[in-house]
Amino acid sequence: MRAITIPEPGGPEALVWADVPDPKPAEGEVLIEVAASAVNRADLLQRQGFYDPPPGSSLYPGLECSGRIVELGPGVHGWAVGDEVCALLSGGGYAEKVAVPAGQLLPVPDGLDLVSAAALPEVTCTVWSNVFMIAHLRPGETLLVHGGASGIGTMAIQLAKAVGARVAVTAGGPEKLARCAELGADILIDYREQDFVQEIRKATDGTGADVILDIIGAKYLQRNVKALAVSGRLAIIGLQGGVKAELNLAALMAKRAAITGAGLRARPLNEKAAIVAAVREHVWPLISNGQVRPIVDRTLPLAEAAEAHRIVEASTHIGKVVLTV
């Protein structure tokens, strides 16, 4: 088969479309003939040499895909050759075939094509696990989403609105904020022109956000705590603004707040399977009835992965950039 390889870490040009051996499904795995994958910022970090795959995982980038099952490994039940699926991966999505544990498979939702489905696994699993399973966002609460126009952000807006929460977003510029509003965001904050702490307090009569979904990390830590409501929960899922910061713990304790940090890629298989099962139970019906949908900015051929990485690095996209095989 062919896959995007990374012979040496570097810029987008480090991605090389090459012939590689076909993968074989192990115990409990299926082999997928990939129709499409989607670009995540973790892929950019891996390309740069900063985010190695977990031991035993594919060395090729790609944390999600869609396609058709072409082979079942030993011990797999409930799936059949020919099933159309999408999957959460530890790596290997930028390839013509990938082996994946059966517990990380999802059926393609009713009404969606394979290409659109490739944009779902990573964002739905990330948002559901962090915002709902860990931070326990409830109806009537306020969620602040940093990077509202990103793939994660566009899904977080929709899922929070679907459960009856109020949604605030930060994004760069009026076009991105307008798209967030179309998806249901109630409070629009241009981080280039406005102070999100002041704006969220103003919009909530001084209360603050009950839950904050943060992709920035260190740069926003102190301000995020200021923006939290009493008993608020800060869920950190990205480190675009650095990894080290000082925090006034008295301010955290005064708000009886909680800070969590979680990723998906390195979690044990049983934890990933539990998240995928929860997404299938709670999110898939919302997608099938049209209440929630993947937001795809554009599609490019997989061989043009370098260009897709340039687009994501420039942050000119809204939603997901999808690579098709």
C-alpha positions as CSV (number, residue, x, y, z in Angstrom):
1,M,0.0,0.0,0.0
2,R,1.0,3.7,0.0
3,A,1.1,5.9,3.1
4,I,2.4,9.3,4.2
5,T,5.7,8.7,5.9
6,I,8.0,11.0,7.9
7,P,11.6,10.0,7.1
8,E,12.9,13.0,9.1
9,P,11.1,15.5,11.3
10,G,10.5,18.9,9.8
11,G,8.1,21.2,8.0
12,P,5.2,20.1,5.8
13,E,7.7,19.0,3.1
14,A,8.8,16.3,5.5
15,L,5.7,14.3,4.6
16,V,6.5,11.8,1.9
17,W,4.0,9.7,0.0
18,A,5.7,6.3,-0.3
19,D,5.2,2.5,-0.7
20,V,5.1,0.7,2.6
21,P,4.1,-2.8,3.8
22,D,0.4,-3.6,4.2
23,P,-0.6,-3.8,7.9
24,K,-2.1,-7.1,9.3
25,P,-4.9,-7.1,11.9
26,A,-3.9,-8.6,15.2
27,E,-6.1,-10.2,17.8
28,G,-9.2,-8.0,18.3
29,E,-8.4,-5.8,15.3
30,V,-9.9,-5.2,11.9
31,L,-8.3,-4.0,8.7
32,I,-9.8,-0.9,7.1
33,E,-9.4,0.1,3.5
34,V,-9.2,3.9,4.1
35,A,-11.5,6.2,2.2
36,A,-10.5,9.4,4.1
37,S,-8.6,10.7,7.1
38,A,-8.6,14.1,8.7
39,V,-5.9,16.5,9.9
40,N,-5.4,17.1,13.6
41,R,-2.8,19.4,15.2
42,A,-1.3,16.3,16.9
43,D,-0.3,15.3,13.3
44,L,1.6,18.5,12.9
45,L,3.5,17.9,16.2
46,Q,4.3,14.4,15.1
47,R,5.7,15.7,11.8
48,Q,7.9,18.1,13.7
49,G,9.2,15.3,15.9
50,F,7.4,16.4,19.1
51,Y,4.7,13.7,19.5
52,D,5.8,10.2,18.9
53,P,3.2,7.4,18.5
54,P,2.5,5.2,21.5
55,P,4.5,2.0,21.6
56,G,3.1,-0.6,19.1
57,S,1.2,2.0,17.1
58,S,1.6,2.8,13.4
59,L,4.4,5.2,12.7
60,Y,2.4,7.0,10.1
61,P,0.3,10.1,11.1
62,G,-3.4,10.2,11.2
63,L,-5.6,9.8,14.4
64,E,-8.9,9.1,12.6
65,C,-10.2,7.6,9.4
66,S,-13.2,6.3,7.5
67,G,-13.5,3.4,5.2
68,R,-14.6,-0.2,4.7
69,I,-13.6,-3.3,6.7
70,V,-11.7,-5.7,4.4
71,E,-10.4,-8.2,7.0
72,L,-11.3,-9.3,10.5
73,G,-8.6,-10.3,13.0
74,P,-9.0,-13.2,15.4
75,G,-11.7,-12.7,18.1
76,V,-13.6,-9.9,16.4
77,H,-17.4,-10.1,16.7
78,G,-20.2,-7.7,15.8
79,W,-18.5,-6.4,12.6
80,A,-18.3,-7.9,9.1
81,V,-16.2,-7.5,6.0
82,G,-17.8,-4.7,3.9
83,D,-19.1,-2.6,6.8
84,E,-18.6,1.1,6.4
85,V,-17.0,2.5,9.5
86,C,-15.1,5.4,10.9
87,A,-12.5,4.9,13.6
88,L,-10.4,6.5,16.4
89,L,-6.7,5.7,15.8
90,S,-3.4,5.9,17.6
91,G,-1.8,6.5,14.2
92,G,-1.8,5.3,10.7
93,G,-4.8,7.2,9.2
94,Y,-2.7,8.8,6.4
95,A,-2.5,5.5,4.5
96,E,-4.5,3.3,2.1
97,K,-5.1,0.7,4.9
98,V,-4.9,0.7,8.7
99,A,-5.4,-1.9,11.4
100,V,-7.5,-0.7,14.3
101,P,-8.9,-2.3,17.5
102,A,-12.6,-3.2,17.1
103,G,-13.5,-1.2,20.2
104,Q,-12.5,2.0,18.4
105,L,-14.9,1.5,15.5
106,L,-18.0,3.4,14.9
107,P,-20.6,2.8,12.1
108,V,-20.9,5.6,9.6
109,P,-23.9,7.6,10.8
110,D,-27.1,7.6,8.8
111,G,-27.2,10.2,6.1
112,L,-23.4,10.8,6.0
113,D,-20.9,9.8,3.3
114,L,-17.6,8.2,4.1
115,V,-15.6,11.4,3.5
116,S,-17.7,13.5,6.0
117,A,-17.5,10.6,8.5
118,A,-13.7,10.9,8.6
119,A,-14.1,14.2,10.3
120,L,-16.0,12.8,13.3
121,P,-14.0,10.3,15.5
122,E,-11.4,12.5,17.0
123,V,-13.6,15.6,17.7
124,T,-16.6,13.7,19.0
125,C,-14.5,11.5,21.3
126,T,-12.4,14.5,22.5
127,V,-15.4,16.7,23.2
128,W,-17.6,14.1,24.7
129,S,-14.9,12.7,27.0
130,N,-13.7,16.1,28.3
131,V,-16.7,18.3,28.3
132,F,-19.3,15.7,29.4
133,M,-17.6,12.6,30.9
134,I,-15.0,14.6,32.9
135,A,-16.3,18.2,33.3
136,H,-20.0,17.1,33.4
137,L,-21.5,20.0,31.5
138,R,-25.1,20.3,32.4
139,P,-28.2,21.9,30.8
140,G,-28.4,25.6,31.6
141,E,-24.6,26.0,32.3
142,T,-22.2,28.1,30.3
143,L,-19.4,26.5,28.3
144,L,-16.5,28.7,27.0
145,V,-14.8,27.1,24.0
146,H,-11.4,28.5,23.0
147,G,-10.8,28.1,19.2
148,G,-14.5,28.0,18.5
149,A,-14.0,27.7,14.7
150,S,-11.6,24.7,14.9
151,G,-12.7,21.1,14.4
152,I,-12.9,20.6,18.2
153,G,-14.7,24.0,18.6
154,T,-17.3,23.5,16.0
155,M,-18.3,20.1,17.5
156,A,-18.2,21.4,21.0
157,I,-20.6,24.2,20.1
158,Q,-23.1,21.8,18.6
159,L,-23.0,19.2,21.3
160,A,-23.3,21.8,24.1
161,K,-26.3,23.4,22.5
162,A,-27.8,20.0,21.9
163,V,-27.8,19.3,25.7
164,G,-29.2,22.7,26.5
165,A,-26.1,24.6,27.6
166,R,-25.2,28.2,26.7
167,V,-22.0,28.5,24.6
168,A,-19.4,31.2,24.5
169,V,-16.5,31.1,22.0
170,T,-13.3,32.8,21.3
171,A,-12.1,33.0,17.7
172,G,-9.9,35.2,15.5
173,G,-12.0,37.6,13.3
174,P,-15.6,38.3,12.3
175,E,-15.8,35.5,9.7
176,K,-14.9,32.8,12.2
177,L,-17.2,34.2,14.8
178,A,-20.1,34.4,12.3
179,R,-19.7,30.7,11.6
180,C,-19.7,29.9,15.3
181,A,-22.9,31.9,15.6
182,E,-24.5,29.9,12.8
183,L,-23.7,26.7,14.7
184,G,-25.4,28.1,17.8
185,A,-22.8,30.0,19.8
186,D,-24.5,32.6,22.0
187,I,-21.5,34.7,23.1
188,L,-18.9,35.7,20.5
189,I,-15.4,36.9,21.6
190,D,-12.7,38.1,19.2
191,Y,-9.6,37.2,21.1
192,R,-7.6,39.6,18.9
193,E,-9.6,42.6,20.0
194,Q,-11.3,41.6,23.3
195,D,-10.4,40.3,26.7
196,F,-12.2,37.0,27.1
197,V,-12.2,37.3,30.9
198,Q,-14.0,40.6,30.8
199,E,-16.4,39.5,28.0
200,I,-17.5,36.2,29.7
201,R,-18.1,38.0,33.0
202,K,-20.1,40.7,31.3
203,A,-22.2,38.1,29.4
204,T,-22.9,36.1,32.6
205,D,-23.6,39.0,35.0
206,G,-20.2,38.5,36.7
207,T,-20.7,34.7,37.2
208,G,-18.2,33.3,34.7
209,A,-18.1,30.1,32.7
210,D,-19.1,26.8,34.3
211,V,-16.9,24.8,32.0
212,I,-13.9,26.0,29.8
213,L,-12.6,23.8,27.0
214,D,-9.0,25.0,26.4
215,I,-6.6,24.3,23.5
216,I,-4.1,26.9,24.5
217,G,-2.6,25.7,27.8
218,A,0.0,27.8,29.7
219,K,-0.7,31.2,28.1
220,Y,-4.3,31.1,29.2
221,L,-4.1,29.3,32.5
222,Q,-4.4,32.3,34.9
223,R,-7.0,34.0,32.8
224,N,-9.0,30.8,32.5
225,V,-9.2,30.5,36.2
226,K,-10.4,34.1,36.4
227,A,-13.0,33.4,33.9
228,L,-14.4,30.4,35.7
229,A,-17.5,30.5,37.8
230,V,-17.6,29.2,41.4
231,S,-17.3,25.3,41.1
232,G,-16.2,25.8,37.5
233,R,-14.2,23.1,35.6
234,L,-11.3,23.9,33.3
235,A,-10.6,21.1,30.8
236,I,-7.2,21.5,29.1
237,I,-6.8,19.5,25.8
238,G,-4.1,21.5,24.0
239,L,-0.8,23.2,24.6
240,Q,-0.6,25.7,21.7
241,G,0.3,28.4,24.2
242,G,3.0,26.5,26.1
243,V,3.4,23.9,28.8
244,K,4.5,25.8,31.9
245,A,2.7,28.5,33.8
246,E,2.4,29.9,37.3
247,L,-1.0,29.8,39.0
248,N,-2.3,31.5,42.2
249,L,-3.7,28.5,44.0
250,A,-5.7,30.7,46.4
251,A,-7.7,32.0,43.4
252,L,-8.3,28.4,42.3
253,M,-9.4,27.4,45.9
254,A,-11.6,30.5,46.3
255,K,-13.6,29.3,43.3
256,R,-13.6,25.6,44.4
257,A,-12.6,25.0,40.8
258,A,-11.1,21.9,39.1
259,I,-8.5,21.7,36.4
260,T,-8.1,18.6,34.3
261,G,-5.9,17.7,31.4
262,A,-6.5,14.8,29.1
263,G,-5.6,13.4,25.7
264,L,-6.8,10.4,23.7
265,R,-3.9,8.9,21.8
266,A,-2.0,7.3,24.7
267,R,-5.0,6.1,26.7
268,P,-5.3,2.3,27.3
269,L,-7.5,0.4,24.8
270,N,-10.3,-0.2,27.4
271,E,-10.6,3.6,28.1
272,K,-10.7,4.4,24.4
273,A,-13.4,1.7,23.9
274,A,-15.5,3.2,26.7
275,I,-15.3,6.7,25.2
276,V,-16.2,5.4,21.7
277,A,-19.1,3.4,23.2
278,A,-20.4,6.6,25.0
279,V,-20.1,8.6,21.8
280,R,-22.0,6.0,19.8
281,E,-24.8,6.0,22.5
282,H,-25.0,9.8,23.0
283,V,-23.6,11.6,20.0
284,W,-24.5,9.3,17.0
285,P,-28.3,9.8,17.4
286,L,-27.8,13.5,17.3
287,I,-25.8,13.2,14.0
288,S,-28.3,10.8,12.5
289,N,-31.2,13.1,13.1
290,G,-29.3,16.1,11.7
291,Q,-29.0,18.0,15.0
292,V,-25.2,17.8,14.9
293,R,-22.9,17.5,11.9
294,P,-19.3,17.4,11.0
295,I,-17.9,20.7,9.7
296,V,-15.5,20.1,6.8
297,D,-13.6,23.2,5.5
298,R,-12.1,21.4,2.5
299,T,-10.9,18.1,1.2
300,L,-7.5,17.3,-0.5
301,P,-6.0,14.1,-1.8
302,L,-4.0,12.2,0.7
303,A,-0.9,12.6,-1.4
304,E,-1.2,16.4,-0.8
305,A,-1.0,16.1,3.0
306,A,1.8,18.7,3.1
307,E,-0.6,21.3,1.7
308,A,-3.2,20.3,4.2
309,H,-0.7,20.8,7.0
310,R,0.1,24.2,5.7
311,I,-3.5,25.2,5.8
312,V,-4.0,24.0,9.4
313,E,-0.8,25.7,10.5
314,A,-2.0,29.0,9.0
315,S,-5.4,28.6,10.9
316,T,-7.3,29.8,7.9
317,H,-9.7,26.9,8.0
318,I,-13.1,26.5,9.8
319,G,-13.8,23.0,11.0
320,K,-11.8,20.1,9.7
321,V,-9.5,19.6,6.7
322,V,-10.1,16.1,5.3
323,L,-7.7,13.9,3.2
324,T,-9.2,11.5,0.7
325,V,-7.6,8.4,-0.7
